[in-house]
């Protein structure tokens, strides 16, 4: 969940003006399976980028490509 939160925040930062900041407004995590190795990967894509908020979907997979978690989060512009 921490990895997904960081990825969503990094994505949101790419769409802000230099003086703006972002924070997680809402996050929903579905844990699908356990990570049986220490190698995991996260892919985060925007769902919607607005003026005040942006919504991001993140999938976390293991080294073998198995789905471990699916996360949707909303970032607010501060």
C-alpha positions as CSV (number, residue, x, y, z in Angstrom):
1,X,0.0,0.0,0.0
2,X,2.9,2.3,0.7
3,X,4.4,1.7,-2.7
4,X,1.1,2.5,-4.4
5,X,0.7,5.7,-2.3
6,X,4.2,6.8,-3.4
7,X,3.5,6.0,-7.1
8,X,0.2,7.9,-7.1
9,X,1.8,10.9,-5.4
10,X,4.7,10.9,-7.9
11,X,2.3,10.8,-10.8
12,X,0.2,13.6,-9.4
13,X,3.3,15.7,-8.8
14,X,4.1,15.5,-12.6
15,X,0.9,17.5,-13.3
16,X,1.3,20.3,-10.7
17,X,2.7,23.8,-10.9
18,X,6.0,24.3,-9.0
19,X,4.3,25.9,-6.0
20,X,1.6,23.3,-5.7
21,X,1.7,20.2,-3.5
22,X,-0.4,17.0,-3.3
23,X,-1.8,14.7,-0.6
24,X,-3.7,11.5,-0.7
25,X,-7.4,12.3,-0.2
26,X,-8.7,8.7,-0.5
27,X,-7.2,5.2,-1.1
28,X,-8.8,1.8,-1.6
29,X,-6.7,-1.3,-1.6
30,X,-7.7,-4.8,-2.6
31,X,-5.1,-7.3,-1.5
32,X,-5.2,-10.3,-3.9
33,X,-2.4,-12.5,-2.8
34,X,0.7,-12.6,-0.6
35,X,4.2,-11.5,-1.8
36,X,6.3,-14.7,-1.6
37,X,9.4,-13.0,-2.8
38,X,11.1,-9.7,-1.9
39,X,10.9,-8.5,-5.6
40,X,7.6,-6.7,-6.3
41,X,6.7,-4.2,-9.0
42,X,4.1,-1.4,-9.2
43,X,2.5,0.2,-12.2
44,X,0.5,3.3,-11.8
45,X,-1.7,5.0,-14.4
46,X,-4.0,8.0,-14.3
47,X,-7.7,7.5,-14.5
48,X,-8.6,11.2,-14.4
49,X,-6.5,14.4,-14.0
50,X,-8.5,17.4,-13.0
51,X,-7.7,20.9,-11.6
52,X,-8.3,20.0,-7.9
53,X,-7.9,16.2,-7.8
54,X,-6.4,13.3,-9.8
55,X,-7.4,9.6,-9.6
56,X,-4.8,6.9,-10.0
57,X,-4.9,3.1,-10.5
58,X,-2.0,1.0,-9.3
59,X,-1.3,-2.7,-9.7
60,X,1.3,-4.5,-7.6
61,X,2.7,-7.7,-9.0
62,X,5.4,-10.1,-7.9
63,X,8.6,-11.1,-9.8
64,X,6.6,-13.7,-11.8
65,X,3.9,-11.2,-12.8
66,X,1.2,-12.5,-10.4
67,X,-1.2,-9.8,-9.2
68,X,-0.7,-9.0,-5.5
69,X,-2.8,-5.9,-5.0
70,X,-5.0,-3.4,-6.9
71,X,-5.2,0.2,-5.6
72,X,-7.3,3.2,-6.5
73,X,-6.4,6.5,-5.0
74,X,-7.4,10.1,-5.2
75,X,-4.8,12.9,-4.9
76,X,-5.8,16.4,-4.0
77,X,-4.0,19.5,-5.1
78,X,-2.9,21.7,-2.2
